[in-house]
Amino acid sequence: MKRHQDILDKLDKEKHLKVLELCEILNVSAVTIRKDLKLLEQKGLLHRTHGGASLENPYINERNDLDK
């Protein structure tokens, strides 16, 4: 789906995106973006975060910080 590829391309450049940014860029609702992000996460292509998405798993970074 073109919208999914657009999300991944934008995420590759920005490293983190917010749902509301994606709504404006792609001209779709927040519900649609959240469904897209859920599907892409299930495929292992991104990690969902509070209010957005990231290429890196934010929880790994938090655990590493705790080990220090």
ChimeraX commands (.cxc) that place a marker at each C-alpha (Angstrom):
marker #1 position 0.00,0.00,0.00 radius 0.5
marker #1 position 1.39,3.38,-0.99 radius 0.5
marker #1 position 0.45,5.02,2.32 radius 0.5
marker #1 position 2.43,2.40,4.26 radius 0.5
marker #1 position 5.46,2.98,2.06 radius 0.5
marker #1 position 5.08,6.73,2.53 radius 0.5
marker #1 position 5.09,6.25,6.31 radius 0.5
marker #1 position 8.19,4.07,6.17 radius 0.5
marker #1 position 10.01,6.46,3.82 radius 0.5
marker #1 position 9.25,9.44,6.05 radius 0.5
marker #1 position 10.23,7.49,9.16 radius 0.5
marker #1 position 13.53,6.54,7.56 radius 0.5
marker #1 position 14.34,10.24,7.21 radius 0.5
marker #1 position 12.94,11.49,10.52 radius 0.5
marker #1 position 13.54,8.46,12.84 radius 0.5
marker #1 position 10.41,9.38,14.85 radius 0.5
marker #1 position 7.00,10.58,13.72 radius 0.5
marker #1 position 3.86,11.63,15.53 radius 0.5
marker #1 position 0.40,10.41,14.56 radius 0.5
marker #1 position -0.85,13.98,14.07 radius 0.5
marker #1 position 2.05,14.80,11.72 radius 0.5
marker #1 position 1.22,11.75,9.62 radius 0.5
marker #1 position -2.47,12.73,9.54 radius 0.5
marker #1 position -1.58,16.10,8.07 radius 0.5
marker #1 position 0.98,14.76,5.61 radius 0.5
marker #1 position -1.16,11.90,4.33 radius 0.5
marker #1 position -4.55,13.61,4.73 radius 0.5
marker #1 position -6.16,10.74,6.66 radius 0.5
marker #1 position -7.66,10.37,10.14 radius 0.5
marker #1 position -5.75,9.47,13.29 radius 0.5
marker #1 position -7.67,6.19,13.43 radius 0.5
marker #1 position -6.37,5.27,9.97 radius 0.5
marker #1 position -2.79,6.15,10.91 radius 0.5
marker #1 position -2.98,4.13,14.14 radius 0.5
marker #1 position -4.27,1.11,12.21 radius 0.5
marker #1 position -1.45,1.52,9.68 radius 0.5
marker #1 position 1.16,1.78,12.45 radius 0.5
marker #1 position -0.23,-1.29,14.19 radius 0.5
marker #1 position -0.03,-3.32,10.98 radius 0.5
marker #1 position 3.50,-2.12,10.21 radius 0.5
marker #1 position 4.58,-2.93,13.77 radius 0.5
marker #1 position 3.15,-6.44,13.48 radius 0.5
marker #1 position 5.28,-6.87,10.36 radius 0.5
marker #1 position 8.34,-5.77,12.35 radius 0.5
marker #1 position 8.91,-2.64,10.25 radius 0.5
marker #1 position 8.63,-0.06,13.04 radius 0.5
marker #1 position 7.93,0.39,16.74 radius 0.5
marker #1 position 4.88,2.20,17.99 radius 0.5
marker #1 position 5.45,4.81,20.65 radius 0.5
marker #1 position 3.11,6.96,22.69 radius 0.5
marker #1 position 1.51,9.13,20.03 radius 0.5
marker #1 position 3.66,8.00,17.15 radius 0.5
marker #1 position 6.22,5.60,15.73 radius 0.5
marker #1 position 9.98,5.08,15.67 radius 0.5
marker #1 position 12.45,2.88,13.83 radius 0.5
marker #1 position 14.25,2.10,17.08 radius 0.5
marker #1 position 12.64,0.27,19.97 radius 0.5
marker #1 position 12.38,2.94,22.68 radius 0.5
marker #1 position 12.14,0.34,25.44 radius 0.5
marker #1 position 15.58,-1.12,24.68 radius 0.5
marker #1 position 17.17,2.29,25.20 radius 0.5
marker #1 position 15.39,2.71,28.55 radius 0.5
marker #1 position 16.63,-0.67,29.78 radius 0.5
marker #1 position 20.20,0.10,28.75 radius 0.5
marker #1 position 20.04,3.36,30.69 radius 0.5
marker #1 position 18.93,1.47,33.80 radius 0.5
marker #1 position 21.88,-0.92,33.57 radius 0.5
marker #1 position 24.40,1.91,33.84 radius 0.5
marker link #1:1,2 radius 0.2
marker link #1:2,3 radius 0.2
marker link #1:3,4 radius 0.2
marker link #1:4,5 radius 0.2
marker link #1:5,6 radius 0.2
marker link #1:6,7 radius 0.2
marker link #1:7,8 radius 0.2
marker link #1:8,9 radius 0.2
marker link #1:9,10 radius 0.2
marker link #1:10,11 radius 0.2
marker link #1:11,12 radius 0.2
marker link #1:12,13 radius 0.2
marker link #1:13,14 radius 0.2
marker link #1:14,15 radius 0.2
marker link #1:15,16 radius 0.2
marker link #1:16,17 radius 0.2
marker link #1:17,18 radius 0.2
marker link #1:18,19 radius 0.2
marker link #1:19,20 radius 0.2
marker link #1:20,21 radius 0.2
marker link #1:21,22 radius 0.2
marker link #1:22,23 radius 0.2
marker link #1:23,24 radius 0.2
marker link #1:24,25 radius 0.2
marker link #1:25,26 radius 0.2
marker link #1:26,27 radius 0.2
marker link #1:27,28 radius 0.2
marker link #1:28,29 radius 0.2
marker link #1:29,30 radius 0.2
marker link #1:30,31 radius 0.2
marker link #1:31,32 radius 0.2
marker link #1:32,33 radius 0.2
marker link #1:33,34 radius 0.2
marker link #1:34,35 radius 0.2
marker link #1:35,36 radius 0.2
marker link #1:36,37 radius 0.2
marker link #1:37,38 radius 0.2
marker link #1:38,39 radius 0.2
marker link #1:39,40 radius 0.2
marker link #1:40,41 radius 0.2
marker link #1:41,42 radius 0.2
marker link #1:42,43 radius 0.2
marker link #1:43,44 radius 0.2
marker link #1:44,45 radius 0.2
marker link #1:45,46 radius 0.2
marker link #1:46,47 radius 0.2
marker link #1:47,48 radius 0.2
marker link #1:48,49 radius 0.2
marker link #1:49,50 radius 0.2
marker link #1:50,51 radius 0.2
marker link #1:51,52 radius 0.2
marker link #1:52,53 radius 0.2
marker link #1:53,54 radius 0.2
marker link #1:54,55 radius 0.2
marker link #1:55,56 radius 0.2
marker link #1:56,57 radius 0.2
marker link #1:57,58 radius 0.2
marker link #1:58,59 radius 0.2
marker link #1:59,60 radius 0.2
marker link #1:60,61 radius 0.2
marker link #1:61,62 radius 0.2
marker link #1:62,63 radius 0.2
marker link #1:63,64 radius 0.2
marker link #1:64,65 radius 0.2
marker link #1:65,66 radius 0.2
marker link #1:66,67 radius 0.2
marker link #1:67,68 radius 0.2
view
